[in-house]
Amino acid sequence: MQNRKLKIGIVVGEVSGDTLGASLIRRFREQGIDADFEGIGGPQMMAEGFKSYYPMDILSVMGIVEVLKDIKKLFAVRDGLVETWSKDPVDVFIGIDAPDFNLRLSKSLKQKQLPIKTVQYVSPSVWAWRQGRVHGIKASIDLVLCLFPFEKAFYQKWQVPAAFVGHPLAGQLPLQNPLAQAKQELRLDPEQKYIALLPGSRRGEIERLGSLLLDTAQILQQKYPEYTFLIPAINDARKQQIESLLSHYPDSLKAKIKLMENTSSDSKIGRQVMNASDIVALASGTATLEAMLLHRPMVTFYKLHWLTYHIAKLLVKIPYYSLPNIIAGKKVIEELIQSDATPERLAAEIEKLMNIEVAQTQVMQHITMHKQLLSGNSEDPVAAVLELVK
């Protein structure tokens, strides 16, 4: 199979998936695998020659209630991909994260009995909630590529083919990561103290969480005028959205906030902002893993539609929401979820991290977990995928 040109379908739904997708495409190229890549990707993947049939943002919807509003559009995208690949099949489809969409797409491809192998890269959190999904995964997925070793152990228990491939960021991000150097890379004053505020990269997240962060910044700015706040915007639309929210706040706060817009195709402004900050406050998600691997003291928060939250709460099987706490198996970082996510609580948790000893204790735990992720016996994702199509 490797002697002819492969055709590989990939679908991602957000920046972190775009990063993983671009990394995977590069690994195929580095190993001399002749392949075309198509599906749904972001700017990083397209910079690697990826052909995207739809904009990545079309899948950037989170939450049960929120998805229902866009369900027709999402079905149309899924059906469009199935039609495209029915006429001209790819050899293998790799869904990167976005499990609600990608698992349904894999199921549709299987129902059509197309000669397409299906891979899910980044396991859905079946070990955390809605464990019954493992039966659907077993029926529609030929291989799960897991980022963490505990995920492979879970799938082995259910006889689902899985490979622990590690998280590429654990190897890409250095164990020595000086803060002053990171500030210089963003042309920030190395003597200035910065707090990163990350509401998320999706429009809906900024709608729900943007004001929470700006209210928090207003509380802290009055008490600690020596701090400047950094807010990343992955594109011009998100920048305009944040600026619109900021227009309702006093000039004294605006003067303390720096909006950092993406200036290149790699969409790394969120990571760069976290890296250059003394303290990070961020929406719970894959970015918490990045902040951990950057070894920055952080607090995480999240708010969902009230109905989504109450449904999810009934289904969650683990005590923590954020990846650093899940990996550690204990509370390493503070999580402020739903009604706990108030400007007052968030400001108080950020204030705690201004204490050097408190911050350093958390940073040392981040470094320990970083080393654990590096020491795992991970497999090569390219080899695992090629094994399916040989």
Summary of the structure (lengths in Angstrom):
residues: 390
radius of gyration: 20.9
end to end distance: 4.9
largest distance: 64.9
contacts: 1309
relative contact order: 0.12
helix: 51%
strand: 18%
